[in-house]
Amino acid sequence: MLLEQGLAALGVALSAAAQSRLLDYAALLGKWNRTYSLTALIDRDKVLSHHLLDSLAVLPYVPAGSLLDVGSGGGMPGIPLAIACPNLRVTLLDSNSKKCAFLQQAAIELSLPNISVHCGRVEQYHPSVGFAAITARAFSGLADFVAMTRHLLLADGHWLAMKGVRPEDEMAHLPADVLVDAVHRLLVPGVEGERHLVVIRKADANS
């Protein structure tokens, strides 16, 4: 019921099957968390609000095609977005092998063929094709995020940086060859603190 109400508040319409899969993911997170320390949150309601709904709050801003979730950890926001968008190709990247093991298992148990997992440092990741969007949640400062992932973004792609308070100082220190397209205030049901999504693109499509 909490998930259903939260999705309605976000304006996100998901099938009953997708909602069931999200709940299965939350249960899986709780089960593996006891061994793998995937999240500091153990209260089920807080997992739903602070992880699932928080991840899905960015859904309206995710372009079609492919998404790279950097520093995915327990799979946020990549797994909820992959559940919500079966046609979105989602790559979950993390340098921690235990977390990657969880991500692989989650993709199998939740039957998510649109998910792939890469274990390693983002700077050393060089796939043959770039991504339409690159996202991260509490991964690093904006300038570092852009610098470490620039080689992975398609020319017309966007960075989607999930932040708490509006990161004015971080935005001021972005390199001159990238532009902040928009900063969206996210109102996440059950989350009291501020949440923002910073949308960034390359200033020169050929850079």
C-alpha positions as CSV (number, residue, x, y, z in Angstrom):
1,M,0.0,0.0,0.0
2,L,2.8,2.4,0.9
3,L,4.5,1.8,-2.5
4,E,1.2,2.2,-4.4
5,Q,0.5,5.5,-2.6
6,G,4.0,6.7,-3.1
7,L,3.9,6.0,-6.8
8,A,0.6,7.8,-7.1
9,A,2.1,10.8,-5.4
10,L,5.1,10.8,-7.8
11,G,2.7,10.5,-10.8
12,V,4.4,7.2,-11.8
13,A,2.1,4.6,-13.2
14,L,3.4,1.0,-13.0
15,S,1.7,-2.3,-13.6
16,A,0.9,-4.6,-10.7
17,A,3.7,-6.9,-12.0
18,A,6.2,-4.1,-11.8
19,Q,5.1,-3.1,-8.4
20,S,5.4,-6.7,-7.2
21,R,8.9,-6.9,-8.6
22,L,9.9,-3.7,-6.8
23,L,8.7,-5.3,-3.5
24,D,10.6,-8.4,-4.3
25,Y,13.7,-6.3,-4.8
26,A,13.2,-4.6,-1.5
27,A,12.9,-8.0,0.2
28,L,16.1,-9.2,-1.6
29,L,17.9,-6.1,-0.5
30,G,16.9,-6.8,3.1
31,K,18.0,-10.4,2.9
32,W,21.4,-9.7,1.4
33,N,22.0,-6.7,3.5
34,R,22.6,-8.7,6.7
35,T,25.8,-10.1,5.0
36,Y,26.8,-7.5,2.4
37,S,26.0,-4.2,4.1
38,L,24.2,-2.8,1.1
39,T,22.3,-0.1,2.9
40,A,22.2,1.5,6.4
41,L,18.4,1.4,6.3
42,I,16.7,-1.7,7.8
43,D,13.2,-0.3,8.2
44,R,11.1,-1.6,5.3
45,D,9.1,1.6,4.9
46,K,12.2,3.6,4.8
47,V,13.7,1.3,2.2
48,L,10.6,1.8,0.1
49,S,10.7,5.6,0.4
50,H,14.4,6.4,0.6
51,H,15.5,3.8,-2.0
52,L,12.7,2.8,-4.3
53,L,10.6,6.0,-4.5
54,D,13.7,8.1,-4.4
55,S,15.1,6.2,-7.4
56,L,11.8,6.4,-9.3
57,A,11.5,10.2,-8.7
58,V,14.0,10.7,-11.5
59,L,12.0,8.5,-14.0
60,P,10.5,11.5,-15.9
61,Y,14.0,12.7,-16.8
62,V,15.5,9.4,-18.0
63,P,15.9,9.3,-21.8
64,A,15.1,6.2,-23.8
65,G,18.0,3.9,-24.8
66,S,20.7,3.2,-22.3
67,L,21.6,4.2,-18.7
68,L,24.8,3.7,-16.7
69,D,24.4,3.7,-12.9
70,V,27.8,4.6,-11.5
71,G,28.6,3.4,-7.9
72,S,25.4,1.4,-8.0
73,G,26.0,-0.2,-4.6
74,G,22.7,-2.0,-3.7
75,G,21.3,-1.1,-7.1
76,M,19.9,2.4,-6.7
77,P,18.6,4.0,-8.8
78,G,19.4,1.5,-11.6
79,I,17.3,-1.5,-10.5
80,P,14.1,0.4,-9.8
81,L,14.5,2.2,-13.1
82,A,15.1,-1.1,-15.0
83,I,12.0,-2.5,-13.4
84,A,9.9,0.5,-14.4
85,C,11.3,0.6,-17.9
86,P,11.8,-2.8,-19.5
87,N,13.0,-1.3,-22.7
88,L,15.8,0.7,-21.0
89,R,19.2,-1.0,-21.1
90,V,20.7,-0.5,-17.7
91,T,24.3,-1.1,-16.7
92,L,25.1,-1.2,-13.0
93,L,28.7,-0.4,-12.2
94,D,30.5,-0.8,-8.9
95,S,34.0,-1.5,-7.8
96,N,33.0,-3.6,-4.8
97,S,32.9,-7.3,-5.8
98,K,30.5,-8.3,-3.1
99,K,28.0,-5.6,-4.2
100,C,28.4,-6.7,-7.8
101,A,27.6,-10.3,-6.7
102,F,24.4,-9.0,-5.2
103,L,23.6,-7.0,-8.3
104,Q,24.1,-10.0,-10.6
105,Q,21.9,-12.2,-8.3
106,A,19.2,-9.5,-8.2
107,A,19.1,-9.3,-11.9
108,I,18.7,-13.1,-12.2
109,E,16.1,-13.5,-9.4
110,L,14.0,-10.5,-10.5
111,S,14.2,-11.7,-14.2
112,L,15.6,-8.4,-15.5
113,P,17.3,-9.2,-18.9
114,N,17.7,-5.4,-19.5
115,I,20.3,-5.2,-16.7
116,S,24.0,-5.9,-17.0
117,V,26.6,-5.6,-14.3
118,H,30.2,-4.3,-14.6
119,C,32.6,-4.7,-11.6
120,G,35.5,-2.3,-11.7
121,R,36.4,1.4,-11.5
122,V,34.5,3.7,-13.8
123,E,37.7,5.3,-15.1
124,Q,38.8,2.0,-16.4
125,Y,35.5,1.0,-18.0
126,H,35.6,1.3,-21.8
127,P,32.6,-0.3,-23.5
128,S,32.3,-0.2,-27.3
129,V,29.2,2.0,-27.2
130,G,28.5,5.0,-24.9
131,F,25.4,5.7,-22.9
132,A,22.4,8.1,-23.4
133,A,22.4,8.9,-19.7
134,I,24.8,8.4,-16.8
135,T,23.4,8.6,-13.3
136,A,24.8,8.4,-9.8
137,R,23.4,8.9,-6.3
138,A,25.8,10.3,-3.7
139,F,28.8,9.1,-5.7
140,S,31.1,12.2,-5.8
141,G,31.1,15.9,-6.4
142,L,29.7,17.0,-9.8
143,A,33.1,18.0,-11.3
144,D,34.6,14.6,-10.4
145,F,31.5,12.8,-11.7
146,V,31.7,14.5,-15.0
147,A,35.5,14.0,-15.3
148,M,35.4,10.3,-14.5
149,T,32.6,9.4,-16.8
150,R,33.0,11.9,-19.7
151,H,34.4,9.1,-22.0
152,L,31.2,7.0,-21.4
153,L,28.6,9.6,-22.4
154,L,27.2,9.8,-25.9
155,A,27.7,13.2,-27.6
156,D,24.0,14.1,-27.1
157,G,23.7,12.3,-23.8
158,H,23.0,13.7,-20.3
159,W,24.4,13.3,-16.8
160,L,21.7,12.8,-14.2
161,A,23.3,13.6,-10.8
162,M,21.1,12.8,-7.8
163,K,21.8,15.2,-4.9
164,G,20.3,16.3,-1.6
165,V,20.3,20.1,-1.2
166,R,20.7,22.1,-4.4
167,P,24.5,21.9,-5.0
168,E,25.3,25.5,-5.9
169,D,29.0,25.3,-5.1
170,E,29.5,22.1,-7.0
171,M,27.7,23.5,-10.1
172,A,29.9,26.6,-9.9
173,H,33.0,24.4,-10.2
174,L,31.9,22.4,-13.2
175,P,34.3,22.7,-16.2
176,A,33.5,25.3,-18.8
177,D,32.7,22.8,-21.5
178,V,29.7,21.3,-19.8
179,L,26.3,23.0,-19.2
180,V,23.7,22.5,-16.5
181,D,20.5,21.9,-18.5
182,A,18.2,22.0,-15.4
183,V,18.0,21.4,-11.7
184,H,14.8,19.6,-10.7
185,R,13.5,19.7,-7.1
186,L,12.3,16.2,-6.4
187,L,9.4,15.7,-3.9
188,V,9.8,12.2,-2.7
189,P,7.0,10.8,-0.5
190,G,8.3,9.8,3.0
191,V,11.6,11.6,2.5
192,E,11.9,14.8,4.6
193,G,15.3,16.2,3.4
194,E,15.7,18.1,0.1
195,R,16.3,16.1,-3.1
196,H,17.5,17.5,-6.4
197,L,18.4,16.1,-9.8
198,V,21.0,18.0,-11.7
199,V,20.9,17.5,-15.5
200,I,24.2,18.2,-17.3
201,R,25.3,17.9,-20.9
202,K,28.4,18.6,-23.0
203,A,28.4,22.2,-24.3
204,D,29.9,21.0,-27.6
205,A,28.1,17.9,-29.0
206,N,31.4,16.9,-30.6
207,S,33.5,17.1,-27.4
